[in-house]
Amino acid sequence: MKKRTFLTLLIPLLLNTETVLSQSPVLSGDSIFYQMKKVADWQWQNLESQGWKNPKKDWTSGAMYTGMMAWAKLSNDESYYRKLIQVGEDNKWEVGKYRHFADDYCVGQLYSQLYTIYKDPKYIRDFKTLADTITMLPHQEELEWKNRIYLREWAWCDALFMGPPALGYLTEATGDPKYLDKSVQLWNKSTSYLYDKDENLYYRDSRYFDKKEKNGTKVFWGRGNGWVIGGLVRVLSVMPEHHPERKNLEQLFVKMSGKLAELQQADGSWHASLLDPQSYPSKETSGTGFICYAMAWGINHHLLPAKSYLPVVNKAWSAMVTSVHPDGKLGYVQAQGAAPDKVGFEDTDVYGVGAFLLAGSEMLPLYLNNRDQVFIKEVYNGIASPKQEVVALKWLEVSKKVKGIKPQHVLVRDGATGVLMPSSIIYKGKTPQQLRFNAALSGGTSRFFVISTK
């Protein structure tokens, strides 16, 4: 066998990402990556310089961590995981004060996901103790908004992002199905109470059943339904294919996605009020981010047809990117609340950043996997330690995907950054057999590589 090596310069693509995304529906992998980095870095710097507005165990912070975990996985930079581990240390790896309040154990998502990589039992000790109790409780109360029911049951739609994924990720971490099964049981209970089958949307809680918007429509909150569909996707992402409730949840996801797609505004966003968008005419990025995340995930997992939904998520991503300040601050994030409200370019909060980063984490593979004449290879390092991996791809598989590719013209590029990678071709006689290149991966990170022709 003989080997021919083609070395290329590692030159990053220098694109004006804000101009690209604001003026054109065309996306690029490096623009998504660098927008995520800019927003994530601004948020960490702001927390370090200005302090934390809410406790590190708070639901607002917990929602931010979901996006920061997604970003850490793509960043190939262990410093982001170190920041999240420090959060756990500062929290003593404990959940919030009210043990059965979903908002107070949203942070369990972070602990379980970190445990999956680092395998340190202290990360999940407190949350697992709580979850063991939750699985044994009967949960037989009515969900009417009274007697502080929210401290015991998932009686409001926001809880479906906070609680079910936390239990689901604990199942992923421990291998014990009881946590996921309990989350599905309680998801179905909340859905039977809060879900409007005619509108395929969720009320925030029972106080909104009979309320009306200014235009006479029902009150369905944009971010509230973003919480729901985002939480639904996170549950599905850790649910086995054979789970008896999976088809039901997938059908719910498809119905919600269809309705939300109809309600997308011309600017690509979803406004604070879904059925009366003119009462709150500004775009709102936290709800938009969660919805974009969920739909992009749905396309990536073949639950939503790309032809119909790619224009929806591309417009949504553009709406979010044009809400980012030059320094990385994310604007148009509606303040904490329970219903539609006004929002402006200067308004921000950490949960909006979580939504933005979750959306980006699905938009990147979505963009890459829907390009023509390229071969995409994802390489994942699921352990805590960094590693160097030799990636070997069968030339026959590459040439089937990239028509007319020739060994002397092959390019391997980092899908996130656009950087060109050194690569080599392994021959048997004069016939190419393999394409090889080296991939350096930090602990717990995933990299996408794009193989194309010059």
PyMOL commands that set and color helices and strands:
alter all, ss='L'
color gray80, all
select helices_A, chain A and resi 17-23+29-50+59-75+78-90+102-105+108-118+121-123+125-136+149-151+159-162+164-174+178-194+206-208+222-237+246-263+277-279+285-300+306-321+350-369+395-401+407-409
alter helices_A, ss='H'
color red, helices_A
select strands_A, chain A and resi 3-6+195-196+201-202+270-271+283-284+375-380+387-394+410-414+420-421+423-428+431-441+446-453
alter strands_A, ss='S'
color yellow, strands_A
deselect
rebuild
show_as cartoon
